[in-house]
Amino acid sequence: MERAEVESRVKKVTAEVLGVEESVITSESRFVEDLGAESVQSLELVAAFEDEFDIEMEEDAALKVKTVGKAVDFIQKHLENK
């Protein structure tokens, strides 16, 4: 899967879970500081990404991912190893 497609889908899921406009989300956006994710929402994001991309992520490692761009990298790696 192309990185651009992964990024687009990550932004779409992030917007849905956090209730923010997709247009304000950039690769540099931080889930907590910039997009207002609370701990419960961080867990929801991990679950939503797993559903969206049909992958399993190690929860502790996934929760350490702080920005949208890093989430794209993280998910891309999982897709390549699938």
C-alpha positions in Angstrom: 0.0 0.0 0.0 1.3 3.4 -0.9 2.3 5.7 1.9 -0.1 8.4 0.7 -3.0 6.0 0.9 -2.0 4.9 4.4 -1.7 8.6 5.5 -5.1 9.5 4.0 -6.7 6.6 5.8 -4.9 7.4 9.1 -6.2 11.0 8.9 -9.7 9.9 8.1 -9.8 7.5 11.1 -8.2 10.1 13.4 -10.8 12.7 12.4 -13.7 10.2 13.0 -12.4 9.1 16.4 -11.3 12.5 17.8 -14.1 14.5 16.2 -11.8 17.0 14.5 -11.9 18.2 10.9 -9.7 16.1 8.6 -8.4 19.3 7.1 -6.6 20.4 10.3 -4.7 17.1 10.6 -1.1 17.1 9.3 1.8 14.7 9.6 3.2 16.8 12.4 -0.1 16.9 14.3 0.4 15.4 17.8 -2.6 13.2 18.9 -2.8 14.6 22.5 -1.3 18.1 22.3 -2.7 19.2 18.9 -5.8 17.1 18.4 -6.9 16.7 22.0 -6.9 12.9 22.3 -7.6 11.7 25.8 -6.3 8.3 27.1 -9.5 6.5 26.2 -9.5 8.0 22.7 -5.9 6.9 22.3 -7.0 3.3 22.8 -9.9 3.8 20.5 -7.5 5.1 17.8 -5.3 2.0 18.1 -8.4 -0.2 17.7 -9.7 1.9 14.8 -6.4 1.7 13.0 -6.3 -2.1 13.5 -9.8 -2.4 12.0 -9.1 0.0 9.2 -5.9 -1.7 8.1 -6.7 -5.3 9.3 -3.6 -5.5 11.4 -2.7 -6.3 15.0 -0.6 -3.7 16.8 1.3 -4.2 20.1 -0.8 -1.8 22.3 2.1 -0.4 24.4 4.2 0.3 21.3 1.2 1.8 19.5 0.4 4.1 22.4 4.0 5.5 22.3 3.3 6.9 18.8 2.7 10.6 19.3 2.2 12.1 15.8 0.1 11.3 12.8 3.2 10.9 10.6 4.8 8.4 13.1 1.5 6.5 13.1 1.7 6.3 9.3 5.2 4.9 9.6 4.2 2.5 12.3 1.2 1.2 10.3 3.2 1.0 7.1 5.8 -1.3 8.8 3.0 -3.5 10.0 1.5 -3.7 6.5 4.9 -4.6 5.0 5.4 -7.4 7.6 1.9 -8.8 7.2 
